[in-house]
């Protein structure tokens, strides 16, 4: 018998004040820019100052969000840690490479190199809590976080683990931003976050964040929802999208009418947002719709923020007005579908159900 997978806790550091886990978008921070940094918690409350000074931003964000998730689940340790990231600790990578050039490959300190690898975050979390179990990092572009969900479900269903810490993290650094500006992947003109979809220009508003969750085969008092299914696709033509979504839902014995809320990954890019329009104006035209990237910005693991958002919606039974995309009313959704893609690639579908 296929085992159920439950989302037992959440933790998030983002461009909104999400690190306080008791709140759910009650205080919205607006931006008028082409990038969005995270609202930093007081890291001293979570990390000793001496250690924090040596940590990359991505590690600090992940330490806070993972600790929040563990605390809510009532756990000191887990059986597995799985982290997704598109860029890893890219800031330390840039600094290390710059030091190689500036110092002519001599007199280099190892700290930047040690902290520059993509699996640094999962390793640091494991060291912090003393986890000696399965530890893996996925670097699959904009499906990095969703790849972690798939792995976690496999670990739980094969009884390789009882509690899995799953997360996604990416940093916002100047060099990465500048290179993406050159190739028009970031908007040239600042956009008010509330009017992101009305911008009708190329590119996105780039951001950063860290989002962690404890997944388990056991339901408990803190459980948010049941994770039903996850599917990723590298390339998907627009004329295949509706058929693909229908097939995904059919795998789980559902139709489009059974979806109470669909969360779409609109990021304001006029070239690629039509993917979402196909669903919003097509098979889900009469379904309640939400979007989140005007709140979180775009980055490789922005799917983690959408997953956090959907989990919160399921737990609270409410959809914040700031994220409501259409006029279809909704209360206490029982089934939520998330769809995301980045520049026509890295498509993902995630299905949650009330439990």
Phi, psi and omega in degrees: 000134181292128181282149176276152180238123184248144173268103188268345178194162180223157174206138186211138168236120187212190178287353173250169181277075184257352183290341173274101193291345181280345183259156177222087177051040177279337178234107185265131175262123180263151180231151173224078189201183175254356175222160179220118175271167180283157169275111187284131170288174174281097186299336179296337178286345184240332188228134174303135185307321181296322179286321182298326181296334182265358184267141171291159183299320180299324179291319180295315178301317183290325177299317180293310185292324179290321178295321177300316180294317180296317180298317181294326179281352181072035183240145171261339183208166179225172181272339182206149176233123181230122185236138175247141178204140177276326187237349182065208178274069189293333179296314178291328176298315179297317181294322179293316180294321177297321179294324177300315181290312184295325183261009178054042175065025180232157173055045180267136174275145186280349188302311182298321180294316181300321184268006186264352183281159183293330183269014179299318184298308181298324179293317180295319178296317179299317178296322183294323183255357179075033180275121180251014182271197181305129183221117186216147178235130178255132178236080185239046179058225184281004171246020181299314181292316181297328176297324177295319179299318179298313180298315181299318178298321178295315179301318182287318183288335176269004180061032174277343181205156176255326178227127182236129174268118183242137180208167174221138183212141172210144180260159174249115183232150187304313185297318179296318178298314183297319180292324179285335173293322182297328182257015174063030174273347177242143181300143181279331183245134178305144182232135174292131185302325180292340182246027184302315184286345179268359185293323178053042178231167178286156174086174182236177170261111187277147186211198182208169178170168177218129185222126183231151184214147171258119176256141183210158174277352183250128176280143178218182185299330183273001186299135180266313185194173174257133176272112186273314184195156178219138177215137178239153181220132181290303180233136181215118179289152182300324181285357177257351190297306183301318180295321180293316179296317179300317180295321179297314180295322180297326177302330182253021176057044179230158171241173180297332179292339182278350181276123180275329181213133174244127180257115186254145187270037177309131176234010176086004178278112187297337181283324188245349176297337176304338173303315181289326179301325181301323179276317183296324182259357182250251189294340179246025182299329181258012180255146175299136184234148178221160174216159190227346189283351169284346177262322186257338190079179182252135172197171188300328181250030176297340175300334177294323177292318178298323178294318175299314181300312182296322178297318179293319178301316181295320182289317183274338182075013182232149176248113180303136183301329183295340182251358182285122187271324180236191186258009179284120182289151179208140173218135177050064179297143179258336181221128182234133177247132176248133176231131180219151172206162178227114178053041176080002179232179176053057180277146177214147175233131179229135185238125178243151179221144177296144180226000000 
